[in-house]
Amino acid sequence: MFSFAYPGLLFLLLLIPFFVVLYTWARYARSKKIKRFGNPDVLKALMPDVSPYKPPVKLTLEMAALFLIIFALARPWGGVKDEKTVKEGIEVIIAVDASNSMLASSTSDEKGIDRMRTSKLILEKLINRLDNDRVGLIVYAGDAYTLIPVTNDYVSAKMFLNSIDPSQIDNQGTDIGSAIRMAQSSFSENKNIGKAVILITDAEELEDEPGVMNAAEKAAADGIQIDVVGVGSSTPVPIPSKTGSFMMDPTTGDRVLTSLNEELAATIAKAGKGIYVNASNRDALNELDKQLDTLKKASLESSISAIHDELFPIFACFALALLVLDIFILDRKIGWLDKITFFKKENPV
C-alpha cells in the first residue's frame, strides 16, 4: 500500500500550477512587449538563436523535478515489512553497602568525597555501559532489601541508586551474606543466561564472615559470578554523624575510625569466582566491564516491529537527474539541428 509519512507536505504540489500560470503570464507579457517594437515575424529574424521550444521544455523538466522533490519530502512508503529484533545480554544485580561507614571519605583525606558518592558515580558509569542487559539493585546494611528488581529500565535504576542514603537506615551493620542470598533469589530462572552480583563495599564490620564466604561459594556453584568493588582508603578516617561532626565511641569518647578492608573484599570475590577492583583505580570500570563480558549472553527479549519500505531516495535521485539535465539545456537553438531540414519544399514545375 502506497502512503506518506508527512502527507501534509503534498499541499506544496499546488506550487506547480502556480508556477505554470506565472510562466504563461510571463510569456504572454513578453509577446506583447515584442509586438510594441514591431512585426514579430521581422523581429524573429533579428533573434535567430532564440528557440521557441526550449523554454517550455525547461519548464516541464523543472516542474517534474519539483513534483519529485515534494514527493520525496513527504517521505513515501511503498509497503510494510516485519522486522524481528532479538536482544541478548546478561543479568546483573548491584548490591550497595549502605552502612554508616560509607559516609566516610573515600580517600585518606577526611574531607574528601564520601564513599557513597564515589560508589554512585562508578555505578552510574557502569549502568551506562550495559547494553541490552538487565540490572537490579539491592541495598544492605544490617539487613538487605531489594530496591529495584532486575529490569532493562536503566533510568529508574539510576534514579533509585541516587536515592540511597545510609543516614536513613536504622539497622546498621554489613551483612554481605544476606545481600548475596537475596540477589541469588532475585535472578530469573533462565540457566542459559550469565548472571553476576556486583558488591560495592568497604568490607568493614562484616557480620558472620564464614556465612559470607559460604554464600559467595554457593552462588558461584550456581553459576553466579560475585565481583567486588572496594570503596575507601586503607588509612583510617572518621565517620561523619547526623549532627555535622563525627561519630564518637561511647566507651572511649574517641572518634570512630573506618578503613577499607581490601584483603577481605578480595577473598569474597575469589570465593565467588569473580574479581576484586578498587574504586580509586582508573581502570576499575574497564576491568569490571571486561569481567562481565566473559559471561554468557542469552536472548532476553524479542520483538517484531513494522518497518516501512522507504521510497524517498528513488524520487530524490530522479529529481536530481532532471535538475542536472535542465542545467545542460540552454535557451538558444541547437546549431546542428538547424542544418537538418525535416520538410523540403517542392519546386514548382
Secondary structure as UniProt FT lines:
FT   STRAND          3..4
FT   HELIX           7..14
FT   HELIX           15..37
FT   HELIX           40..46
FT   TURN            48..49
FT   HELIX           54..73
FT   STRAND          76..89
FT   STRAND          91..97
FT   HELIX           100..103
FT   TURN            110..111
FT   HELIX           115..129
FT   STRAND          134..140
FT   STRAND          144..151
FT   HELIX           154..162
FT   HELIX           166..168
FT   HELIX           176..186
FT   TURN            191..192
FT   STRAND          195..201
FT   HELIX           209..221
FT   TURN            222..223
FT   STRAND          224..230
FT   STRAND          237..238
FT   TURN            242..243
FT   TURN            250..252
FT   STRAND          257..258
FT   HELIX           262..271
FT   TURN            272..273
FT   STRAND          276..278
FT   TURN            279..280
FT   TURN            282..283
FT   HELIX           284..293
FT   STRAND          298..310
FT   HELIX           312..328
FT   HELIX           335..338
//
